[in-house]
């Protein structure tokens, strides 16, 4: 357990509404990541952060934005949710630069109706 | 729990037998690889990693083998137990200077009692 929590754990929302998912870590790691996981796909990187206010896009960033105003929190926002964003979202941290392995939170199941 | 993958390849083994889960990676220049285990409803859990300067690495009941010639990675689980039932993912380090991982789509391991 790398001290990662995600909130909410489950959410149902309507198409067109904004949604923010929160990832919180307790170990002060610099690198944090947001992934989505869908049937038939592995984990796909949405955005990642390498420090406060330092973020970059992953392979499936369209429709998502992120913010990191504090080391411990990494927020993922869907500005206007679509049904294609129904997924399970995982946050991860990395102990980079000392190591490459990532440690994952418990996930958030998001359903967009 | 969440449906990790409706169409994942599945390996079914008898309890007590050894399991071998295979993974092909894409980039011949990749120099770091990880195996993750994901149980239903949970986030991926780090199992073992290996760097490209090694062919084999052993952990507790698990061994990872790396064949760089054919870009193939395998995870061997000795004396498979019911608690080993899960989806297993391999991941390789991204080739840019960031600390990103690229995940495979996974293999489901079912352990028959």
Interface residues (C-beta under 8 A of the other chain):
Chain A: X31 X33 X37 X39 X40 X41 X42 X43 X44 X45 X48 X50 X56 X58 X88 X90 X92 X94 X96 X97 X100 X101 X102 X103 X104 X105 X106 X107 X109
Chain B: X2 X3 X4 X5 X6 X7 X8 X32 X34 X41 X42 X43 X44 X45 X46 X49 X89 X93 X98 X99 X100 X101 X103 X104 X105 X106
